[in-house]
Amino acid sequence: MFIEQLFDAVTSTYSYLLWDEKTKHAALIDSVKEQVERDVTLINQLGLTLKYTLETHIHADHITGSGLLRDEFNCQVGVHKNSNSDCADILLSDGDALKLGDESIDIIYTPGHTDTDISYRIDGAIFSGDTLLVNGCGRTDFQSGDASSLYHSVTVKLFSLDDETVVYPGHDYHGFTATTIGREKSFNPRLGNNRSEEEFIAIMDGLILDPPARIEIAVPGNQHCGLKTT
């Protein structure tokens, strides 16, 4: 599976274009509406057939470009079944799999940041959205967030993957592009080094964070695949 990591500097969001070498079938994870023109150009330059636009969760900090990309490429939009999305083509659940040629994208339900979070696993890599970041994790104080659920999503589901598994996060604010499961198990200050659930919950409860600047338009906009923002 080929991977192209893309970045939106305004929201520090990573998008990921994946494709099968033989069939050129592709998926785009966590698109950003303002970057659709860039993404369309790249997909066409590479000669890919976009089959899926996939969301790791209903985002509160940016609006997806999934609806616009579906209009352009006639692809399918996929998001977790808890999303209340009225426009998605595929409502995903834990254990589902999506095919790109002979390659497979496995869906792992990883709630905690929100109750819509899913991670996408391919051979050797995991796209963890906001569930697991480099040296961090997503916040748990809004959108059905739950620190206990996030702890179990990471320590039980993601940390059970091979230590060499590459972790591609949904965001980064410090210049990192990727990490590994082994590195996060050892060094993640919130979740690593066998930190207890009680310690993690205390850390998350102690965070004093401003609400995302665009939450009031981003959440309903993303429930409509970015096509309706008011």
N, C-alpha and C positions, 0 to 999 in steps of 0.2 A: 504494500500500500504506500503510495506517495503522499507526502504531507507538505502543504504550504501554509506557514504561519503568517497571518496578516494582522495588522495593528491599527486601531483607531486611537490617535493620540489624545483627542478631546476627552474620551471616557476611559482611557487606558484599557480598552477591551481587545482581547485576542479573538480573532475568527480563524477557523481552520478549514482549508479546502483539502479534501481527501479524494484520491481516485485510484482505481484499479488500472494497472499498466496495460493489460491486454485489451479490455473492453472500453477503456476511457470513461467508464461510468464514475460519477463523482457525487460527493455530498459536501455541503458547506455547513459547518457548525457555528452557531452564534453570529450570524450576520448583523451588520450595523447599517441602518437605513441610509445614513449619509455616505456610506462607502459602496453603495450598490453599483454605481458606474465603474468604479475600480474593479469590483468583483466580476461584473459582466465582461469587461475587457479581458481580464485574465483568463476566465473560463473559455472564452472564444479563442484567445491566442493559443491556449494549450490544446484546443480541439476536443474539449471534454463535453460529455452529455451530463448535465446536472440532473440527478435523479431525486435528491432530497435536500431540503434546507431544514436543519435540525436545531432545536433549542435545548440548552442544558437546563433552563428554567424560565419562568416568566420574569424578565429582567425589570429592575426598578431604576436603572441608571442610563439606559439607552433604549431606542426603539429599533426593533428588528427590521431587516430588509426582506424578510422571507416572503411576504405577499408580493412585493415587486419582482423578486426573483422568480416566483412561480408564474407571474404574468409573462415574464421574459422567456422562460425555459420550459414551461409546462411541467414543472417538477412537483413533488409532494412535500407539504409542510408537516413536520413531525414534532410533537411536544407531549409532555406527560399528560396522562388522562385527568389528573387533578387540576389542570390549568383552567378549566371552564372556558376554553377557547372555542369560539363559535365558527372558526374558519379553518382549523387544522384539518388536514387530510388523514393523518394517522395519529391516534391517541395511544401513546406508548406506555408499556408497563414493564416492570422488572422481569428479566428473562427473555424479552423479545429480541429479535435479531433482524437486521436489515442487510440485504445483499448488495454488493457492488461487484458485479462479475463473479469471480470465484472467491472474493474476499467477503468477510462478514464484519459487521459492526454490532457488538453486543450491548444491550441496554442494561444498566445497573441502576436501580432506584436508590438514590442517596439523599434522602430528605434531611432537613435540619436548618439550612439557610432559608429555604422555603419548603413547602410541602409538594412542590412541583419539580424538585431537582433530580436530574438524572445525569449519570456519567456514561460516556461512550467508550467502550473498550475495543481495541483492535490488537492484533498480534504485536506484543512488545510495548504497547502504549495505552494510556488512559487519558481521556479528555474530561477533566473533572469539574469544569465550570467554576462556580464559586464554592463548591464543597471543600476542596483542598487547593490552597494556593501555595506558592513558594514561601515557606516560612510563615504560613498563616492559614486562615480559612475565612469563609464568608461570615458576616454578622448574623445574629439570630434574633434580633429584636423587632422584626416586623414581618408581614406576609406569611403568617403561620410558622415563623421561625421557632426552633426548639433546640436548645443547646444539647440536651440529652440525645435527641435523634441524630444531630450532627456528629456527636462523639461516636455513636455506634456506626453511623455510615462510614466514617473514616477508619476507625480502629478495627471494626469487624469486617467490613466489605473491602475497602481500598487497601488497608494495610495487610490484607491476606494475599494480595497479588505478589508476584516475584519482586524482590528488592530491586532488580534491574529494570523494572517497568518504568518507562519514561512518563512523567506526569506533565501534561500540557494544561496550564491553568486558564481560567476565563479572563483573568485580569492580572496585571502586575504594575506596581507603582514605584518599583525600585530598580528597574533595569534588567530583571531576570526574564528569561524566556521559557525555561522548563526546569524540571527537577527530576528526581527519581523517588520511588516509594521508599527505598532504603534510606535515602538522605532525609526524607521527611520523618520517617520513623525514629531516626536518631536525633535530628536537630530542630524539628518544628517546635517553636517555643510554646505553642498552645497545646499541641497534641502529641509531640514526640517524647522519646525517652521514657516510655511507659507511664505517662502522666495519667492520673486517675480521673474518672468521670467527675467526681466531686470537685477536683481542682479545676478541671476544664470549665465546668458550669460556673464556678466562682469567677474565673477569668472573664468569661463572656458576660456575666451579669454586671461586672465592674466596668465594662466599656461605656464611655460617654461619647456617643456619636451623633452627629447631625443627620437628619434624614437625607436620603439622596435628593439632589437638586431637582430631578425631573420625575420623581416618583408619581406625581399626580397625573401626568400625561403618559408616562412610560408603561405603567402597569396596564391600564385599559387599552392603550395602543398595542401592546404585545398580545393581549388577549384577542385582538383583531388582526394579527399577523402584520402589524405595522401599517395597515391600510386605512385605519380610522383612529385618529388621535384626539378627538374631542367627544 
